[in-house]
Amino acid sequence: MADNKQPQLNGAYYGPAIPPPPQPRPYHHRSRSCCCCLFSFFWKLLVTLIVLAGLAVLIFYLVVHPRPFKFYVTEANLTEFDNKNNTLHYNMVLNFTARNPNKKLSIYYDKVEALAFYEGERLTNNVDVITHMNSFRQYKKSSDPMSAVFSGQKLMLLENDQVSEFNKDKSVEVYDIYVKLYFRVRFRLGDLISGHYKPKVKCDLKVPLNSNKTTATFVPSKCHVHFY
């Protein structure tokens, strides 16, 4: 009788084959790669635009060489400045000169307002020096006159140190008056006209009273121009 023997396995038996792990979807890599390329493109574009803008500003400055206008107080006529019963009575006329030092830029003065101060107290409301009705164009390398009248009464409750300063100024009839001017100007280069700029001008003045006793004379003063 034949033996019922199982056939022998040739070698080790490891069971069924293990399937390979799933591969990641390749489109994720493409998506991240596209995002990186897009970011790099915009970054390079931004840097290029900044460099080009800087070069344009540099070329404009070298060619045009823009300079701010200059402002002077040339004359001051103070005929009244007296404190009576805590009320300051004053009358003052200031003449200014605006100078455009630019060789290629002209200036439009559309509006100019002035304020005067004494001992930190404002004397008047805004005084119109130039209005929209009498605005003008200042040409290259030229000067133009302006004037402002400060007249009226102002209630001033001065403290002890301010009263002392006023009496000191009154004894020599020379007063420290501070003037601010506010501008609306435009610049013109050829046929191109800029938008409005609003520079401020600050003037520290020593103004003598116009009387027979006064020996001091007004010294023309250069003001400080600030662009903001």
LINMO-V767836 format. One record per residue. PHI is phi in whole degrees, 0 to 359 (999 if undefined). Layout:
PHI  PHI
This chain:
999  287  284  273  251  288  296  282  280  270  96  283  247  252  86  293  293  273  294  293  296  296  277  296  291  292  292  298  298  295  295  296  296  295  298  297  295  294  298  298  296  293  296  295  296  297  298  297  296  297  296  295  295  298  295  296  296  296  296  300  295  292  280  273  51  292  226  291  292  248  224  226  262  267  216  219  235  255  259  209  198  218  258  237  53  63  236  271  257  215  206  214  240  243  252  244  228  257  242  260  273  283  269  233  247  254  233  260  265  270  199  224  236  231  229  241  229  223  54  78  258  284  279  223  285  302  256  284  265  232  247  297  286  240  296  210  255  258  279  296  52  222  231  220  273  218  210  216  246  246  212  152  229  217  290  228  266  281  280  301  292  290  297  297  295  296  295  295  295  294  294  256  58  225  243  276  242  249  238  243  234  243  243  234  232  229  247  236  235  64  263  268  238  284  285  283  244  234  287  240  238  238  231  261  238  247  252  280  285  278  215  292  277  283  255  284  240  285  259  308  235  273  264  257  259  232  255  238
